[in-house]
Amino acid sequence: MSLPPFVPHPPLAVRAERLVKRFRSGGPEDRAALAGVDLSIPPGAYLSVEGPSGGGKTTLLNLLGLLETPTEGEVFFAGVPMGSARERDRARRRLTGVGFIFQRFFLIPTMTARENVELPLRALGRPRAERRARAEELLREVGLSRRLEAYPHELSGGEEQRVAVARALANRPGLLLADEPTGELDRANGEAVLQLLEQLQRSSGASLVVVTHDPKVAARARRHLTLEDGRIVSDSAPE
C-alpha cells in the first residue's frame, strides 16, 4: 500500500520587531540579553549570526523558534504575530514550522536512530507506517541507511548529528535554526554536516539560520549578522 505524499509546509517569512529579552540577574536590574532587535528573514534565506559569548545569539534563536517569549517586541511568522498567541498555537507552529539543530544532539538514548527521527511525526499524530517511511527516507538522505536501528551510543558524533539533522527535517519545516551545529564535531565531520545542511536547505527551500563562533562556518552563509550586547551591529546584505 503506497502512502500519500508528505505535503511540505511552505517556506516561512519571519520578522522580528524591536525584540527585547530580559532575565532576572539577582541584582537591582534585570539583565538584557536582547535590546531591541529588528530582523527580517525571507523564505529561502541562509544567514549566519556571529558575536561574542553573552551577546544574545542563542536568545535570538530561541525567540525566532518560539522556544521563549520576548519581554517586549514581536515575532511574526508569515505575517502572523506569535508573541500574543496562545501557547497551544505557538507549540503547533513550532512543531510544524521550525526545525532545531543544537550543538549537543539531544537524541533519546533508549530509541533507535529511526525512532528518534520519528518523534516530531509522532507528536503530530502521523500514522505509524508514514512515520517509519519518512524517517527511513531522511536517514537515507543523510547517509545513514545502514544505521536505522542503531542506538545513539552506537553512533559516532558525526552520525549522531546527522540523525539530529534528519529529525529537524521530519515535518518539512520552513525555518531551520542551527545553534553551533559543528561545535561538538571534528573538522571533517563538521564540514560534512554543513554540506548536508546546505544541500537540504536548497532542496527544501527552507530558511537556514546558523549561530556560530567559527568565522569559517559563518562565511559560508549568504548573509552575515554580528550581534553584540544584544544588538545587531552589522548586517552584510539585508535580503
N, C-alpha and C positions, 0 to 999 in steps of 0.2 A: 504494500500500500504506500503510495507516494504521498509526501506531506505537502501542504500548500506552501508557496514561497513565503519566506520570512520577510515581511514588509519593513523596510528600514524607516527610521524616523528621519524627517527632513533635517538637513544641516541647520544649525542654530545661528541666529544673530544674537549676540549677547552684549548688553550695555550696562556699564556701571556708572552711576551718577553720584558724585560727592560722597563717596563711601568713607565712613569713619567707623573705626572699631576700637573701643577702649576696653581694657582689662583692669580689674582691681589689682593694685600693686602692694597693698598693705600700708602705704604711706598716705599723706594728706591728699594726693591727687592720683587719679587713675592713670594708667599707662596707655598712651595712644599707639596702637600697632599700625593703624592706618589713619591718615589725617587729611581726608578729602581727595579721594582718587576718582578721576573721570577716565573711563576707558571704553572704547567700542571695539568689538571683535566681530568682523563679518563672517559669514559662512565660508568655510574652506581656508581660513587663515592659519598660519603657522608662525607663532611668536615665542620668543624666549623672554624670561624675566630673570635678570641678574641683580646683584646688590649684596651688601654686607649682611652678615648674620644679624638677626634682630631688626632688619629693615622693613619687614612686613610681607615678604614674598609668600610664605605659606599661608598667612592670614588672608591675603588677597585670593589665593587659590581656593581656600575653604569657603570664602564668601561667594565666589563665582560658581562653585559647585554646590551651593546651598547646604553645606555642612554646618555653617554658622549663620547667624543673622547680624546685620550691621547695627551698630549703635545709632548711626544716622546714615541717610542716603538710601539708595535703592539699586537693586539688580533687576534688569529686565531680560526675560527670555522671549525672543520673538515679539518684543514689544509689550509683553505682559509683566507687570510688576510682581516680583516674587516675595519681597520683604514683608508685605502685609498679607500674603496668602496664608491660608490655614496650613498647619504642619502636615496634615494628610496630603494636601495638594503639593506642597513642597517636596515631600518624600516621593510622591508619584513622579514628579518632574525629574527629581534627582535620579530615580531608578531608570526611567525611560530615556532621559536626555543626556545624562552625563556619565562618562567612564573615567574612573580614577586609577592611576598607576602611581604607587608610592615607592620611596627608597627601600623600605622594608616590604617584603612581598605580601605579608598578611594572608597566606594561604591557610586553610583549615587543615591541621596536621593529620586528622583522622579521615580525611577524604582524599580520594584519588585526584589526579590532575583533571580528569573528565568531570568528576563530581564538583570540584572547585569552580570550573568554568560554568557549570550548570546553575550555580547558586542564583545569579540575577534572574535567570529564566524561571526558576522555582518561585522566586518572590513575586513574579508576575502571573503565576498560575498556569504557565505553559504546560501542555501535555508532556508526559514522560518521553514519548518517542521523539517529539520535536526537540525537547531539551537535549536529549542524547545526540541526535543528528547534528544540531547546531554546535554543540561542544566539540564533537569529533571533527566537524568541518573547520572550526577555528584552530584546533590543535594541529591539524594538518597544515594550515596556513602558516603557523609559527614554527613548523618543522619538528613537531613532537608526535607524529602519527604513531610512533612505536612506544610512546610513553604514556598512553592514555590511562592505564591502570596503575601507574607508579604513584607512590605517596610522596609528599614533599621531602621527607628525609632521604628518599632515594634519588632525588634530583640534584643536579649541580645548581649553583647560584644563578647562572645564566638561564638554565632550564626553568627554574622557579619564576624568574622574572618574565619569561615567555608565557608561562601559564597565567601570570597576573595580567599580562597584556591581552591574552585571549579572553580572560574573564571580563576585563574592562570593555571589550567589544561585543560581549554576548548579546546585548539588547540593541545593537547598532546605534549607539548614541550619536548625537550631533555635536557634542563637545567632549574632547579628551583632555584631561588635566593630569599632567605628569610632574610629580614633585621629586626632584633628584632621582630620576629613574635609573641612572647608571651609578649611583653613589655607592652601592654595595658590590659592584662588579669590577673585574679587572678590565684593562683597556680593550682586549679583543672581544670579550662578551658585551661590554658597554657599546662598542661600535656596532655589533650585530643587532643589539636591541634597538639602537637608534635607527638603523637602516630599516628594521622591521616596522617600527612605529611610523616612520616617514612613508613607507610603502603603503601601509594600511590606511594612513591618513589621506593619501592621494586617492586611493581606490574607493574609499568610503565617502569622501567629500566633507568629513567632519573637520571642525576647527581643532587645532592642537596647541596647547599652551604648556611650555616646559619651563619649570623653575630649576635653575642650576647655578652652582658656583664655578663651573668649569667653562672658561671662555671658548674653548674649542667646541663644546656642546652648544653653547649659545650661538656661536657663529653660523651654525647650520640652518637656523631659522631664517625666514624671510623678513621678519620684523623683530627688533630688539628693544626691550624696555629695561631701564635701570631704575630700581626702587631703593630709596634711601630715606630713613627716618619716616617711613610711612607715606612717602610722596613719590610720584613718578618724576624723576629728574632728567630723563632723556627718553625719547621715543624716535627710533631711527627712521621709520617710514609708516606713518599712520595710514591705515587702509580705509 
